[in-house]
Amino acid sequence: MIQMLKKFYPSVRTLPSNTSNLPLDYTWFQTEQGEVVGIHQNELTEKDQALLSAFLTKYHVNLPLQTEREKLWRKRLGEDDKKRLEEINSPFRFVYFQIRQGHVEPDIFKTTIQEFFTGPISILWHNEYAGILVEEEISQLEESLSYAQISDTLMSELYIKTAFYIGPFLNSLKDIVTYSNILSEQAPSSFQSHDSPVVTFIEDYPFRLIKNLNKQKKIQLSSWILKEFTEDKEALQTIQIFIESNLNLTEASKKLYMHRNSIQYRLDKFHESTGIDVKQFEQAITVYLAILANMHKTE
């Protein structure tokens, strides 16, 4: 492969073992055999880049070499849905991750994250601090582990601040490119909307719905539903936590460090003033959306 490339690109060189002083004017590619080669950018036109990308994988020098499984997932994401013939027999999901820049080297992160899974985990890097974990049957989370626990462990033991955006499980490769693009687009902004370092697509969609409303409709929704409570931050926080606690007073009281009776008093006060009973599921949904609208009404 290298000898063939040299016929067209005389500057071709292999990746040296010491990458600390690599020339900045080279573009690097990984072959199917796992070799990493660089070509001087003066020899690469846009057409050359497109042609080489058809049978080589663009390689970021500071990222770990791709495994065969990772190459397969890259290939799947590069295929046209209409032309894809391959089927998959087991469920999988994508989990977008984001590492605080400068906190850890990609190869160390990959080695560390692998410890939480039952088998080899595929990582599709976007850059040195973000990418997608491919969770499938051969690489599931260890039993009883959660991404929240992973995030806590990485932070407490290694001081690595990581955020995860968890997508749904899929049983087909159909629309996989759209799936990947949506997660990669939504995840960074969702991390700014949520306090938690772990966000699921289910938790995120109410925020998405509200953000799609214009400013006037957000103000309208919050004022119609919340009335004079739009400025009562303590009451709204209590109601929000109560709803997020599955309308369970005991669970909400633990999260808020408040007595059940104090929470019940605020819920009753809201009911008396607005006529809305947040203990009723259908009404709670609307109130929750109104609280989100009130939080983002200036955006």
C-alpha positions in Angstrom: 0.0 0.0 0.0 2.8 2.5 1.0 4.8 1.8 -2.1 1.7 2.3 -4.3 0.9 5.6 -2.6 4.5 6.8 -3.1 4.1 6.5 -6.9 1.4 9.3 -6.7 2.5 11.1 -3.5 6.4 11.2 -3.1 6.1 12.7 0.3 4.4 9.7 1.8 5.9 8.7 5.2 4.9 6.3 8.0 4.0 7.5 11.5 7.2 7.6 13.7 7.1 6.0 17.1 7.8 9.4 18.7 4.9 11.7 17.7 5.9 14.7 19.9 7.6 16.6 17.0 5.4 15.6 14.0 5.3 18.1 11.1 2.2 20.2 11.1 1.9 20.2 7.3 1.1 16.5 6.9 -2.3 14.8 6.7 -2.5 11.4 8.2 -4.4 8.3 7.2 -4.9 4.8 8.6 -4.9 1.8 6.2 -7.1 -1.4 6.6 -3.9 -3.1 7.8 -3.6 -0.6 10.6 -0.6 1.3 9.2 -0.6 5.1 9.6 0.8 7.1 6.8 1.2 10.8 6.2 1.1 12.9 3.0 2.3 16.4 2.7 -0.6 18.8 2.3 1.0 20.4 -0.8 0.4 17.2 -2.7 -3.3 16.9 -1.7 -6.1 18.6 -3.6 -9.7 18.3 -2.5 -10.2 15.6 -5.1 -7.2 13.7 -3.7 -8.7 14.0 -0.2 -12.0 12.6 -1.3 -10.4 9.8 -3.3 -8.1 8.7 -0.4 -11.0 8.8 2.1 -12.7 6.1 0.0 -10.2 3.5 1.0 -8.3 5.0 3.9 -9.5 6.5 7.2 -8.5 10.0 8.2 -6.3 9.7 11.3 -5.8 12.1 14.2 -2.3 11.6 15.4 -3.2 11.9 19.1 -6.0 9.4 18.9 -5.7 5.7 19.6 -5.4 3.4 16.5 -8.8 2.1 15.4 -9.7 -1.5 16.2 -11.3 -3.8 13.6 -14.6 -3.3 15.3 -14.3 0.5 15.3 -13.4 0.4 11.6 -16.6 -1.6 11.0 -18.7 1.0 12.7 -17.0 3.8 10.8 -17.7 1.9 7.6 -21.4 1.5 8.6 -21.6 5.3 9.2 -20.1 6.0 5.9 -22.6 3.9 3.9 -25.7 5.0 2.2 -28.9 3.7 3.9 -30.5 2.8 0.6 -27.5 0.7 -0.4 -26.8 -1.0 2.9 -27.3 -4.7 2.8 -25.9 -5.7 6.2 -28.3 -6.4 9.0 -27.6 -6.6 12.7 -29.0 -9.2 15.1 -28.5 -7.6 18.5 -29.5 -4.2 19.9 -27.0 -1.4 20.2 -26.9 2.2 21.3 -24.6 5.2 20.9 -23.5 7.2 23.9 -22.0 10.6 23.1 -19.3 11.6 25.5 -17.4 14.8 26.2 -14.2 15.2 28.2 -13.1 18.5 29.7 -10.3 19.6 27.4 -6.8 18.9 28.8 -8.1 16.6 31.5 -6.7 13.3 30.0 -5.0 11.9 26.9 -7.4 9.9 24.6 -5.5 6.6 24.9 -5.6 6.8 28.7 -9.3 7.6 28.6 -10.0 4.6 26.3 -8.0 2.3 28.6 -9.8 3.6 31.7 -13.3 3.5 30.2 -12.8 0.0 29.0 -12.6 -1.2 32.7 -16.4 -0.5 33.1 -17.5 -2.8 30.2 -17.8 -6.6 29.8 -16.0 -6.6 26.5 -14.0 -4.4 24.1 -15.8 -1.1 23.7 -15.8 0.8 20.4 -15.0 4.5 20.5 -15.7 6.7 17.4 -13.7 9.8 18.2 -14.8 13.1 16.8 -11.7 14.8 18.2 -9.4 14.5 21.2 -12.1 15.3 23.7 -15.4 14.1 22.3 -16.9 11.1 20.5 -19.3 8.2 20.6 -19.2 5.0 22.6 -20.9 2.1 20.8 -22.6 -0.1 23.4 -23.5 -3.5 22.0 -24.0 -7.1 23.1 -20.3 -7.8 23.3 -19.5 -4.6 25.2 -22.2 -3.9 27.8 -21.8 -2.0 31.0 -20.8 -4.2 33.9 -23.8 -5.4 35.9 -25.3 -2.8 38.3 -23.1 0.0 36.9 -24.5 3.2 35.4 -23.0 6.1 33.5 -23.6 8.3 36.5 -21.4 6.0 38.5 -18.8 6.0 35.7 -18.8 9.8 35.7 -18.5 10.0 39.5 -15.6 7.5 39.5 -13.7 9.2 36.7 -14.0 12.5 38.6 -13.3 11.3 42.1 -10.4 9.0 41.3 -8.8 10.5 38.2 -10.1 14.1 38.2 -11.5 13.5 34.7 -14.7 15.5 34.1 -16.8 13.6 31.6 -20.4 14.1 30.4 -22.5 11.5 28.7 -25.6 11.8 26.4 -27.3 8.4 26.2 -29.2 7.5 23.0 -31.9 4.9 22.6 -31.2 1.2 21.8 -31.8 0.3 18.2 -32.3 -3.1 16.5 -31.5 -2.0 13.0 -28.8 -0.2 11.1 -31.4 1.7 9.1 -31.0 5.5 9.6 -27.9 5.0 11.7 -26.2 8.0 10.1 -29.2 10.2 11.1 -29.1 8.7 14.5 -25.4 9.5 15.0 -25.8 13.0 13.6 -28.7 13.9 15.9 -26.9 12.7 19.0 -23.7 14.6 18.0 -25.7 17.7 17.4 -27.9 17.6 20.5 -25.5 16.4 23.1 -23.2 19.5 23.5 -26.2 21.9 23.9 -28.0 19.5 26.3 -25.0 19.5 28.6 -25.5 23.2 29.0 -29.2 22.8 29.8 -28.9 20.1 32.5 -27.0 20.1 35.8 -26.3 16.4 35.6 -23.2 15.0 33.8 -25.4 12.3 32.4 -28.4 13.0 30.2 -30.7 10.6 28.4 -32.5 11.4 25.2 -35.8 10.9 27.1 -34.9 13.5 29.7 -33.6 15.9 27.0 -36.6 16.0 24.7 -38.9 18.2 26.9 -36.1 20.8 26.9 -35.9 20.4 23.1 -39.6 21.0 22.7 -39.5 24.2 24.8 -36.4 25.5 23.0 -38.2 25.2 19.7 -40.8 27.7 20.9 -40.2 31.4 20.2 -39.8 33.8 23.1 -43.4 35.0 23.1 -44.9 31.5 23.3 -42.5 30.6 26.2 -43.7 33.6 28.1 -47.3 32.9 27.2 -47.1 29.2 28.3 -45.4 30.0 31.6 -47.7 32.9 32.5 -50.9 31.1 31.7 -50.0 28.0 33.7 -47.8 29.3 36.5 -49.5 32.6 36.9 -48.0 34.5 39.9 -45.6 31.7 40.6 -43.4 32.6 37.6 -41.2 34.6 40.0 -41.4 32.2 43.0 -38.2 30.2 42.4 -38.5 28.1 45.6 -42.0 27.0 44.8 -41.2 26.1 41.2 -38.1 24.2 42.3 -40.2 22.2 44.7 -42.8 21.4 42.1 -40.1 20.5 39.5 -38.3 18.1 41.8 -41.7 16.6 42.9 -42.5 15.9 39.2 -39.0 14.5 38.5 -39.4 12.3 41.5 -42.3 10.5 39.8 -44.9 12.5 41.9 -43.5 10.8 45.0 -43.5 13.0 48.1 -41.0 10.8 50.0 -38.5 10.7 47.2 -38.9 14.5 46.6 -38.3 15.2 50.3 -35.0 13.3 50.2 -33.8 15.3 47.2 -34.9 18.6 48.6 -34.0 17.9 52.3 -37.4 19.1 53.2 -40.2 17.6 55.3 -43.1 16.0 53.4 -45.5 18.4 54.9 -43.6 21.4 53.7 -43.7 20.1 50.1 -47.3 19.2 50.5 -48.0 22.8 51.7 -46.4 24.3 48.5 -48.3 21.9 46.2 -51.6 22.7 47.9 -50.8 26.5 47.7 -50.1 26.1 43.9 -53.3 24.1 43.5 -55.5 26.6 45.3 -54.0 29.5 43.3 -53.9 28.0 39.8 -56.6 25.3 40.0 -53.9 22.8 38.7 -53.2 19.6 40.7 -49.7 18.5 39.9 -50.5 15.1 41.5 -52.5 14.3 38.4 -50.2 13.0 35.7 -51.6 14.9 32.7 -51.6 18.2 34.6 -48.1 17.6 35.9 -46.8 17.2 32.3 -48.1 20.7 31.4 -46.8 22.3 34.5 -43.4 20.7 33.9 -43.2 22.1 30.4 -44.4 25.5 31.7 -41.5 25.5 34.3 -39.0 24.7 31.6 -40.5 27.5 29.4 -40.2 29.9 32.4 -36.6 28.9 32.8 -35.7 29.6 29.2 -38.2 32.4 28.4 -35.4 35.0 27.8 -33.7 32.8 25.2 
